[in-house]
Amino acid sequence: MRFETIAVHAGGEIDPATGAVAPPLHLSTTFEHGPAGEVPLGHLYIRESNPGQTRLEEALTAVEGGEAAFVFASGMAACTAYLQTLPAGSHVIFHRDLYYGVRTLAHDYLPRWGVEASAVDLGDERALAAALRPATRLLWAETPTNPLLEVLDLRRLAEIAHAHGASLLVDGTLATPALQRPLELGVDAVLHSTTKYLGGHSDVQGGALVLRRRDPDLVSRLEQVRHDLGAVASPFNSWLVLRGLRSLACRMERHAANAMAVATALAGRPEVAAVLYPGLPGHPGHEIARRQMRAFGGMVSFRLAGGREHALRVAGRVRLFLNATSFGAAESLIEHRASSEGIHSTTPPDLLRASIGLEHPDDLVADLLQALAG
């Protein structure tokens, strides 16, 4: 079956107790067991498993085309859990541009766990080869990246990682499985902040990991980390993400079409120094994105010709876009990313990141052009 069909029906089995078409919401934190701890219906306590979590994990496994999935309380919880499965003495190579929270995790926390980290341009094979060590266990990539929207060749990175005996994890939050299929390109694990496009409505927080292969050892370690440290997704949040999956395919079509319209309108404007969107033919990663994505996503970053102060003025003049953190929902958001990331940000100070929503593209373009014109 095609992705669109799978996304609508995955995790949507009819409720056997009532015949309900919409998945039921089970809020119970505990489940009846036998006198010796027997679990006749599969669940014992919410932190170990629960019906909503199971449904969502089955759905995510199906839509990504993997063999196992794990949901968490947030995207950062999913990041942390995967890194905590690595043994002390491991080495991880991160791409140079990635979500700033992961950068903080690598800098402040991995050393405490006995794990070393490097950051390089994973699109530069010479730089990557120089960074590889005998202890390198994991390559960590995003594509497109957040917030510079760089594009990485996932098939090639998987080949390099596997030749070295390492794994490749890709943060697929910006592209979603509707537009990019990392596991089919050889990637070992896909990470999502389900808070973003998978939820799709700015009303849920969550994270997920989907594995290409159901490695029993890795599965056991992920289950133990989540159980012992407690970063489980709430039943209601799991239900909301499951609901979001049903409309993901059609939402991503609109997000991508609107983003292309916005990027095209901004390109060549004298107020704009650069438009960062992989759908534009002049983008350095355009050809790779064209090969490995169905469309180019709903995020557009652009740099202002007048620097940081110009970027702040433009962000302050928008009327339809909202100045807010996050992305991937129905409403369009804009953000001066360096300000949100704080003093350790590596984002250019003249950059605005825009999450292009589901409004009419003409209205979005008009709002940005009037903000640019002042």
C-alpha positions as a Markdown table, in Angstrom:
| # | Residue | x | y | z |
|---|---|---|---|---|
| 1 | Met | 0.0 | 0.0 | 0.0 |
| 2 | Arg | 1.0 | 3.6 | -0.6 |
| 3 | Phe | 2.1 | 5.8 | 2.3 |
| 4 | Glu | -1.1 | 7.9 | 2.3 |
| 5 | Thr | -3.2 | 4.8 | 2.8 |
| 6 | Ile | -1.0 | 3.4 | 5.5 |
| 7 | Ala | -0.9 | 6.7 | 7.4 |
| 8 | Val | -4.7 | 6.8 | 7.5 |
| 9 | His | -5.2 | 3.2 | 8.7 |
| 10 | Ala | -2.1 | 2.5 | 10.9 |
| 11 | Gly | -3.1 | 2.1 | 14.5 |
| 12 | Gly | -6.7 | 2.6 | 13.5 |
| 13 | Glu | -8.1 | -0.9 | 14.2 |
| 14 | Ile | -11.7 | -1.0 | 15.2 |
| 15 | Asp | -12.1 | -1.2 | 19.0 |
| 16 | Pro | -13.2 | -4.8 | 19.7 |
| 17 | Ala | -15.1 | -3.8 | 22.8 |
| 18 | Thr | -17.4 | -1.2 | 21.3 |
| 19 | Gly | -16.9 | -1.1 | 17.5 |
| 20 | Ala | -15.6 | 2.5 | 17.7 |
| 21 | Val | -13.9 | 3.7 | 14.6 |
| 22 | Ala | -11.8 | 6.3 | 16.4 |
| 23 | Pro | -9.1 | 4.8 | 18.6 |
| 24 | Pro | -10.1 | 4.7 | 22.2 |
| 25 | Leu | -8.3 | 6.8 | 24.9 |
| 26 | His | -7.2 | 4.7 | 27.9 |
| 27 | Leu | -6.1 | 7.0 | 30.8 |
| 28 | Ser | -5.6 | 4.3 | 33.3 |
| 29 | Thr | -2.1 | 4.3 | 35.0 |
| 30 | Thr | -2.4 | 0.7 | 36.2 |
| 31 | Phe | -3.9 | -2.5 | 35.0 |
| 32 | Glu | -5.2 | -5.6 | 36.7 |
| 33 | His | -2.7 | -8.4 | 37.1 |
| 34 | Gly | -2.7 | -11.8 | 38.7 |
| 35 | Pro | -1.7 | -12.6 | 42.3 |
| 36 | Ala | 1.8 | -13.5 | 41.2 |
| 37 | Gly | 2.2 | -10.5 | 38.8 |
| 38 | Glu | 0.7 | -12.3 | 35.8 |
| 39 | Val | -0.2 | -9.9 | 33.0 |
| 40 | Pro | -3.1 | -11.6 | 31.1 |
| 41 | Leu | -4.0 | -8.5 | 29.0 |
| 42 | Gly | -0.5 | -7.4 | 28.2 |
| 43 | His | -0.1 | -4.3 | 30.5 |
| 44 | Leu | 0.9 | -3.9 | 34.1 |
| 45 | Tyr | 1.8 | -0.2 | 34.8 |
| 46 | Ile | 1.8 | 2.9 | 32.6 |
| 47 | Arg | 5.5 | 3.4 | 32.7 |
| 48 | Glu | 6.1 | -0.1 | 31.2 |
| 49 | Ser | 3.4 | 0.0 | 28.6 |
| 50 | Asn | -0.1 | 1.1 | 27.9 |
| 51 | Pro | -2.7 | 0.7 | 25.1 |
| 52 | Gly | -2.2 | 4.1 | 23.6 |
| 53 | Gln | 1.6 | 3.8 | 23.5 |
| 54 | Thr | 1.3 | 0.4 | 21.9 |
| 55 | Arg | -1.1 | 1.6 | 19.2 |
| 56 | Leu | 1.1 | 4.6 | 18.3 |
| 57 | Glu | 4.3 | 2.6 | 18.2 |
| 58 | Glu | 2.6 | 0.1 | 15.8 |
| 59 | Ala | 1.5 | 3.0 | 13.7 |
| 60 | Leu | 4.9 | 4.6 | 13.6 |
| 61 | Thr | 6.5 | 1.3 | 12.7 |
| 62 | Ala | 4.2 | 1.0 | 9.8 |
| 63 | Val | 4.4 | 4.5 | 8.4 |
| 64 | Glu | 8.2 | 4.6 | 8.6 |
| 65 | Gly | 8.6 | 1.0 | 7.3 |
| 66 | Gly | 10.7 | -0.2 | 10.2 |
| 67 | Glu | 10.5 | -3.1 | 12.6 |
| 68 | Ala | 10.2 | -1.4 | 16.0 |
| 69 | Ala | 9.2 | 2.0 | 17.4 |
| 70 | Phe | 9.4 | 3.7 | 20.8 |
| 71 | Val | 7.6 | 6.8 | 21.8 |
| 72 | Phe | 8.7 | 9.2 | 24.5 |
| 73 | Ala | 7.6 | 12.3 | 26.4 |
| 74 | Ser | 9.5 | 14.7 | 24.1 |
| 75 | Gly | 11.9 | 14.7 | 21.2 |
| 76 | Met | 14.8 | 15.4 | 23.5 |
| 77 | Ala | 13.7 | 12.4 | 25.7 |
| 78 | Ala | 14.0 | 10.2 | 22.5 |
| 79 | Cys | 17.4 | 11.7 | 21.7 |
| 80 | Thr | 18.7 | 11.1 | 25.2 |
| 81 | Ala | 17.4 | 7.6 | 25.4 |
| 82 | Tyr | 19.2 | 6.6 | 22.2 |
| 83 | Leu | 22.5 | 8.1 | 23.3 |
| 84 | Gln | 22.2 | 6.4 | 26.7 |
| 85 | Thr | 22.2 | 3.0 | 25.1 |
| 86 | Leu | 25.8 | 3.6 | 24.0 |
| 87 | Pro | 28.5 | 2.1 | 26.2 |
| 88 | Ala | 31.0 | 4.3 | 28.0 |
| 89 | Gly | 34.0 | 4.9 | 25.8 |
| 90 | Ser | 31.9 | 5.3 | 22.6 |
| 91 | His | 32.4 | 8.1 | 20.1 |
| 92 | Val | 29.6 | 9.9 | 18.3 |
| 93 | Ile | 29.9 | 12.2 | 15.2 |
| 94 | Phe | 27.2 | 14.8 | 14.9 |
| 95 | His | 26.6 | 16.9 | 11.8 |
| 96 | Arg | 27.7 | 20.6 | 12.2 |
| 97 | Asp | 24.2 | 22.0 | 11.9 |
| 98 | Leu | 21.6 | 20.4 | 14.1 |
| 99 | Tyr | 18.9 | 21.2 | 16.7 |
| 100 | Tyr | 20.6 | 23.2 | 19.4 |
| 101 | Gly | 19.2 | 21.0 | 22.2 |
| 102 | Val | 21.1 | 18.0 | 20.8 |
| 103 | Arg | 24.3 | 20.2 | 20.7 |
| 104 | Thr | 23.8 | 21.0 | 24.3 |
| 105 | Leu | 23.3 | 17.4 | 25.2 |
| 106 | Ala | 26.5 | 16.4 | 23.4 |
| 107 | His | 28.5 | 19.2 | 25.0 |
| 108 | Asp | 27.2 | 19.1 | 28.6 |
| 109 | Tyr | 26.0 | 15.6 | 29.2 |
| 110 | Leu | 27.8 | 13.0 | 27.0 |
| 111 | Pro | 31.2 | 13.6 | 28.8 |
| 112 | Arg | 29.4 | 12.8 | 32.1 |
| 113 | Trp | 28.4 | 9.4 | 30.6 |
| 114 | Gly | 31.8 | 8.7 | 29.3 |
| 115 | Val | 30.9 | 9.3 | 25.6 |
| 116 | Glu | 33.0 | 11.5 | 23.3 |
| 117 | Ala | 31.5 | 13.7 | 20.6 |
| 118 | Ser | 32.7 | 15.5 | 17.5 |
| 119 | Ala | 30.9 | 17.8 | 15.1 |
| 120 | Val | 31.8 | 17.9 | 11.4 |
| 121 | Asp | 30.2 | 18.5 | 8.1 |
| 122 | Leu | 28.8 | 15.1 | 7.3 |
| 123 | Gly | 28.5 | 16.2 | 3.7 |
| 124 | Asp | 32.3 | 16.4 | 3.4 |
| 125 | Glu | 33.6 | 12.8 | 3.1 |
| 126 | Arg | 37.2 | 13.9 | 3.8 |
| 127 | Ala | 36.2 | 15.6 | 7.0 |
| 128 | Leu | 34.1 | 12.7 | 8.0 |
| 129 | Ala | 36.9 | 10.2 | 7.3 |
| 130 | Ala | 39.3 | 12.3 | 9.4 |
| 131 | Ala | 36.8 | 12.3 | 12.3 |
| 132 | Leu | 36.1 | 8.6 | 12.4 |
| 133 | Arg | 37.8 | 6.7 | 15.2 |
| 134 | Pro | 37.9 | 3.0 | 16.2 |
| 135 | Ala | 35.5 | 3.9 | 19.0 |
| 136 | Thr | 33.0 | 5.7 | 16.7 |
| 137 | Arg | 29.7 | 3.9 | 17.2 |
| 138 | Leu | 27.2 | 6.4 | 15.8 |
| 139 | Leu | 26.8 | 9.1 | 13.1 |
| 140 | Trp | 24.0 | 11.6 | 13.9 |
| 141 | Ala | 22.5 | 13.6 | 11.1 |
| 142 | Glu | 19.5 | 15.8 | 10.2 |
| 143 | Thr | 18.3 | 16.4 | 6.7 |
| 144 | Pro | 17.1 | 18.9 | 6.0 |
| 145 | Thr | 18.8 | 20.4 | 9.0 |
| 146 | Asn | 17.4 | 22.8 | 11.6 |
| 147 | Pro | 17.7 | 25.8 | 11.0 |
| 148 | Leu | 20.1 | 26.1 | 8.0 |
| 149 | Leu | 18.2 | 23.5 | 5.9 |
| 150 | Glu | 21.3 | 21.8 | 4.7 |
| 151 | Val | 20.7 | 18.5 | 2.9 |
| 152 | Leu | 22.7 | 15.3 | 3.4 |
| 153 | Asp | 23.0 | 12.2 | 1.2 |
| 154 | Leu | 21.5 | 9.5 | 3.5 |
| 155 | Arg | 22.3 | 6.5 | 1.4 |
| 156 | Arg | 26.0 | 7.5 | 1.2 |
| 157 | Leu | 26.2 | 8.3 | 4.9 |
| 158 | Ala | 24.7 | 4.8 | 5.7 |
| 159 | Glu | 27.3 | 3.2 | 3.5 |
| 160 | Ile | 30.1 | 5.0 | 5.3 |
| 161 | Ala | 28.8 | 4.3 | 8.7 |
| 162 | His | 28.2 | 0.6 | 8.1 |
| 163 | Ala | 31.7 | 0.2 | 6.5 |
| 164 | His | 33.1 | 1.5 | 9.8 |
| 165 | Gly | 30.9 | -0.7 | 11.9 |
| 166 | Ala | 28.8 | 2.2 | 13.1 |
| 167 | Ser | 25.1 | 3.1 | 13.0 |
| 168 | Leu | 23.4 | 6.0 | 11.4 |
| 169 | Leu | 20.6 | 7.9 | 13.1 |
| 170 | Val | 18.7 | 10.6 | 11.3 |
| 171 | Asp | 16.4 | 13.2 | 12.7 |
| 172 | Gly | 13.5 | 13.1 | 10.3 |
| 173 | Thr | 11.4 | 15.7 | 12.0 |
| 174 | Leu | 11.5 | 18.3 | 9.3 |
| 175 | Ala | 10.8 | 16.0 | 6.4 |
| 176 | Thr | 8.5 | 13.4 | 8.1 |
| 177 | Pro | 7.9 | 10.0 | 6.6 |
| 178 | Ala | 5.5 | 11.6 | 4.1 |
| 179 | Leu | 8.3 | 13.2 | 2.3 |
| 180 | Gln | 11.4 | 11.2 | 3.1 |
| 181 | Arg | 12.0 | 7.5 | 3.8 |
| 182 | Pro | 15.3 | 7.2 | 5.7 |
| 183 | Leu | 15.0 | 3.6 | 6.6 |
| 184 | Glu | 14.7 | 2.6 | 2.9 |
| 185 | Leu | 18.0 | 4.4 | 2.3 |
| 186 | Gly | 19.8 | 2.3 | 4.8 |
| 187 | Val | 19.5 | 4.5 | 7.9 |
| 188 | Asp | 19.4 | 2.5 | 11.1 |
| 189 | Ala | 17.1 | 4.7 | 13.3 |
| 190 | Val | 14.9 | 7.6 | 12.6 |
| 191 | Leu | 14.2 | 10.2 | 15.3 |
| 192 | His | 11.1 | 12.4 | 15.5 |
| 193 | Ser | 9.9 | 15.2 | 17.6 |
| 194 | Thr | 6.3 | 14.2 | 17.3 |
| 195 | Thr | 5.5 | 17.7 | 18.7 |
| 196 | Lys | 5.9 | 19.0 | 15.2 |
| 197 | Tyr | 4.4 | 17.7 | 12.0 |
| 198 | Leu | 3.3 | 14.3 | 13.2 |
| 199 | Gly | 1.1 | 15.9 | 15.9 |
| 200 | Gly | 0.5 | 18.9 | 13.6 |
| 201 | His | -1.6 | 21.2 | 15.7 |
| 202 | Ser | 0.6 | 22.9 | 18.4 |
| 203 | Asp | -1.2 | 20.9 | 21.1 |
| 204 | Val | 1.0 | 17.9 | 21.9 |
| 205 | Gln | 4.5 | 17.2 | 23.0 |
| 206 | Gly | 6.3 | 13.9 | 22.2 |
| 207 | Gly | 9.2 | 12.1 | 20.6 |
| 208 | Ala | 9.8 | 8.8 | 18.8 |
| 209 | Leu | 12.5 | 6.5 | 17.6 |
| 210 | Val | 11.8 | 4.0 | 14.8 |
| 211 | Leu | 14.4 | 1.2 | 14.1 |
| 212 | Arg | 15.1 | -0.3 | 10.7 |
| 213 | Arg | 15.8 | -3.7 | 12.3 |
| 214 | Arg | 14.4 | -5.1 | 15.5 |
| 215 | Asp | 17.8 | -5.7 | 17.2 |
| 216 | Pro | 16.9 | -7.5 | 20.4 |
| 217 | Asp | 19.8 | -5.9 | 22.4 |
| 218 | Leu | 19.0 | -2.4 | 21.3 |
| 219 | Val | 15.3 | -2.9 | 21.9 |
| 220 | Ser | 16.0 | -4.1 | 25.4 |
| 221 | Arg | 18.2 | -1.2 | 26.2 |
| 222 | Leu | 15.8 | 1.4 | 24.9 |
| 223 | Glu | 12.9 | -0.2 | 26.9 |
| 224 | Gln | 15.0 | -0.2 | 30.0 |
| 225 | Val | 16.1 | 3.4 | 29.7 |
| 226 | Arg | 12.6 | 4.6 | 29.1 |
| 227 | His | 11.2 | 2.5 | 32.0 |
| 228 | Asp | 13.9 | 3.3 | 34.5 |
| 229 | Leu | 14.3 | 7.0 | 33.8 |
| 230 | Gly | 10.6 | 7.5 | 33.2 |
| 231 | Ala | 10.4 | 9.6 | 29.9 |
| 232 | Val | 7.3 | 7.9 | 28.8 |
| 233 | Ala | 4.6 | 9.6 | 26.6 |
| 234 | Ser | 1.3 | 10.3 | 28.3 |
| 235 | Pro | -1.7 | 8.3 | 27.0 |
| 236 | Phe | -3.5 | 11.5 | 25.8 |
| 237 | Asn | -0.4 | 12.7 | 23.9 |
| 238 | Ser | 0.0 | 9.3 | 22.2 |
| 239 | Trp | -3.7 | 9.6 | 21.2 |
| 240 | Leu | -3.2 | 13.1 | 19.8 |
| 241 | Val | -0.1 | 12.1 | 17.7 |
| 242 | Leu | -2.0 | 9.0 | 16.4 |
| 243 | Arg | -4.8 | 11.3 | 15.3 |
| 244 | Gly | -2.3 | 13.6 | 13.6 |
| 245 | Leu | -0.8 | 10.8 | 11.6 |
| 246 | Arg | -4.1 | 10.3 | 9.7 |
| 247 | Ser | -3.9 | 13.7 | 8.0 |
| 248 | Leu | -0.1 | 13.9 | 7.7 |
| 249 | Ala | 0.1 | 13.1 | 4.0 |
| 250 | Cys | -2.3 | 15.8 | 2.8 |
| 251 | Arg | -0.9 | 18.4 | 5.4 |
| 252 | Met | 2.6 | 17.9 | 4.1 |
| 253 | Glu | 1.6 | 18.4 | 0.5 |
| 254 | Arg | 0.1 | 21.8 | 1.5 |
| 255 | His | 3.0 | 22.7 | 3.8 |
| 256 | Ala | 5.5 | 22.0 | 1.0 |
| 257 | Ala | 3.5 | 23.8 | -1.7 |
| 258 | Asn | 3.2 | 26.8 | 0.5 |
| 259 | Ala | 6.8 | 26.8 | 1.4 |
| 260 | Met | 7.9 | 26.7 | -2.3 |
| 261 | Ala | 5.6 | 29.7 | -3.0 |
| 262 | Val | 7.2 | 31.6 | -0.1 |
| 263 | Ala | 10.7 | 30.7 | -1.0 |
| 264 | Thr | 10.2 | 31.6 | -4.6 |
| 265 | Ala | 8.7 | 35.0 | -3.6 |
| 266 | Leu | 11.6 | 35.8 | -1.3 |
| 267 | Ala | 14.4 | 34.8 | -3.7 |
| 268 | Gly | 15.9 | 37.7 | -5.5 |
| 269 | Arg | 14.4 | 40.3 | -3.2 |
| 270 | Pro | 16.9 | 43.1 | -2.4 |
| 271 | Glu | 16.1 | 42.9 | 1.3 |
| 272 | Val | 17.0 | 39.2 | 1.4 |
| 273 | Ala | 20.6 | 38.1 | 1.3 |
| 274 | Ala | 19.9 | 34.4 | 0.9 |
| 275 | Val | 16.9 | 32.1 | 0.9 |
| 276 | Leu | 17.6 | 28.6 | 2.4 |
| 277 | Tyr | 15.2 | 26.2 | 0.9 |
| 278 | Pro | 16.1 | 22.9 | -0.7 |
| 279 | Gly | 13.4 | 23.2 | -3.3 |
| 280 | Leu | 15.1 | 26.1 | -5.0 |
| 281 | Pro | 17.4 | 25.0 | -7.9 |
| 282 | Gly | 20.2 | 27.1 | -6.6 |
| 283 | His | 20.3 | 25.4 | -3.2 |
| 284 | Pro | 23.5 | 23.4 | -2.7 |
| 285 | Gly | 21.6 | 20.3 | -1.7 |
| 286 | His | 18.8 | 20.6 | -4.3 |
| 287 | Glu | 19.8 | 17.6 | -6.4 |
| 288 | Ile | 20.2 | 15.3 | -3.4 |
| 289 | Ala | 16.9 | 16.5 | -1.9 |
| 290 | Arg | 15.2 | 15.9 | -5.3 |
| 291 | Arg | 16.5 | 12.3 | -5.3 |
| 292 | Gln | 15.6 | 11.3 | -1.7 |
| 293 | Met | 12.5 | 13.5 | -0.9 |
| 294 | Arg | 9.0 | 13.5 | -2.4 |
| 295 | Ala | 8.8 | 17.3 | -1.8 |
| 296 | Phe | 11.0 | 19.8 | -0.1 |
| 297 | Gly | 9.3 | 20.4 | 3.2 |
| 298 | Gly | 7.5 | 23.2 | 4.9 |
| 299 | Met | 10.4 | 25.1 | 6.5 |
| 300 | Val | 12.0 | 28.2 | 4.9 |
| 301 | Ser | 15.0 | 30.1 | 6.5 |
| 302 | Phe | 16.2 | 33.4 | 5.0 |
| 303 | Arg | 18.9 | 35.8 | 5.8 |
| 304 | Leu | 18.4 | 39.6 | 5.8 |
| 305 | Ala | 20.7 | 41.9 | 3.9 |
| 306 | Gly | 20.7 | 44.4 | 6.8 |
| 307 | Gly | 22.0 | 41.9 | 9.4 |
| 308 | Arg | 20.5 | 41.1 | 12.9 |
| 309 | Glu | 18.7 | 44.4 | 13.5 |
| 310 | His | 17.0 | 44.1 | 10.1 |
| 311 | Ala | 15.9 | 40.6 | 10.9 |
| 312 | Leu | 14.4 | 41.7 | 14.2 |
| 313 | Arg | 12.6 | 44.5 | 12.5 |
| 314 | Val | 11.1 | 42.2 | 9.9 |
| 315 | Ala | 10.0 | 39.7 | 12.6 |
| 316 | Gly | 8.4 | 42.6 | 14.5 |
| 317 | Arg | 6.4 | 43.7 | 11.5 |
| 318 | Val | 4.7 | 40.5 | 10.4 |
| 319 | Arg | 0.9 | 40.4 | 10.9 |
| 320 | Leu | -0.2 | 36.9 | 9.9 |
| 321 | Phe | 2.9 | 35.0 | 10.9 |
| 322 | Leu | 3.3 | 34.5 | 14.7 |
| 323 | Asn | 6.6 | 35.0 | 16.5 |
| 324 | Ala | 6.8 | 31.7 | 18.3 |
| 325 | Thr | 9.1 | 28.7 | 18.8 |
| 326 | Ser | 8.4 | 25.3 | 17.2 |
| 327 | Phe | 7.1 | 24.4 | 13.8 |
| 328 | Gly | 5.0 | 22.0 | 11.8 |
| 329 | Ala | 1.4 | 23.1 | 12.8 |
| 330 | Ala | -1.5 | 24.6 | 10.8 |
| 331 | Glu | -0.5 | 28.2 | 11.7 |
| 332 | Ser | 2.6 | 29.9 | 10.2 |
| 333 | Leu | 5.4 | 30.8 | 12.7 |
| 334 | Ile | 8.5 | 32.9 | 12.3 |
| 335 | Glu | 11.4 | 33.1 | 14.7 |
| 336 | His | 14.7 | 34.9 | 15.1 |
| 337 | Arg | 16.4 | 31.6 | 15.8 |
| 338 | Ala | 19.7 | 32.9 | 17.3 |
| 339 | Ser | 17.7 | 34.9 | 20.0 |
| 340 | Ser | 15.7 | 31.8 | 20.9 |
| 341 | Glu | 18.8 | 29.6 | 21.1 |
| 342 | Gly | 20.7 | 32.0 | 23.4 |
| 343 | Ile | 24.3 | 32.9 | 23.8 |
| 344 | His | 25.7 | 29.6 | 22.6 |
| 345 | Ser | 23.8 | 29.7 | 19.3 |
| 346 | Thr | 25.7 | 29.0 | 16.1 |
| 347 | Thr | 22.8 | 30.2 | 13.9 |
| 348 | Pro | 23.7 | 33.3 | 11.9 |
| 349 | Pro | 22.2 | 36.4 | 13.6 |
| 350 | Asp | 20.7 | 37.7 | 10.4 |
| 351 | Leu | 18.5 | 34.5 | 9.9 |
| 352 | Leu | 14.8 | 34.1 | 10.3 |
| 353 | Arg | 13.3 | 30.7 | 10.4 |
| 354 | Ala | 9.7 | 30.3 | 9.1 |
| 355 | Ser | 7.4 | 27.4 | 9.6 |
| 356 | Ile | 5.0 | 27.7 | 6.7 |
| 357 | Gly | 1.5 | 26.7 | 7.7 |
| 358 | Leu | -1.7 | 25.8 | 5.9 |
| 359 | Glu | -3.0 | 29.3 | 5.1 |
| 360 | His | -3.4 | 30.5 | 1.6 |
| 361 | Pro | 0.1 | 31.1 | 0.1 |
| 362 | Asp | -0.8 | 34.5 | -1.3 |
| 363 | Asp | -1.6 | 35.7 | 2.2 |
| 364 | Leu | 1.6 | 34.4 | 3.6 |
| 365 | Val | 3.7 | 35.9 | 0.8 |
| 366 | Ala | 1.9 | 39.3 | 1.1 |
| 367 | Asp | 2.6 | 39.3 | 4.9 |
| 368 | Leu | 6.3 | 38.7 | 4.4 |
| 369 | Leu | 6.6 | 41.2 | 1.6 |
| 370 | Gln | 4.9 | 44.0 | 3.6 |
| 371 | Ala | 7.2 | 43.2 | 6.5 |
| 372 | Leu | 10.3 | 43.4 | 4.3 |
| 373 | Ala | 9.1 | 46.7 | 2.8 |
| 374 | Gly | 8.5 | 48.2 | 6.2 |
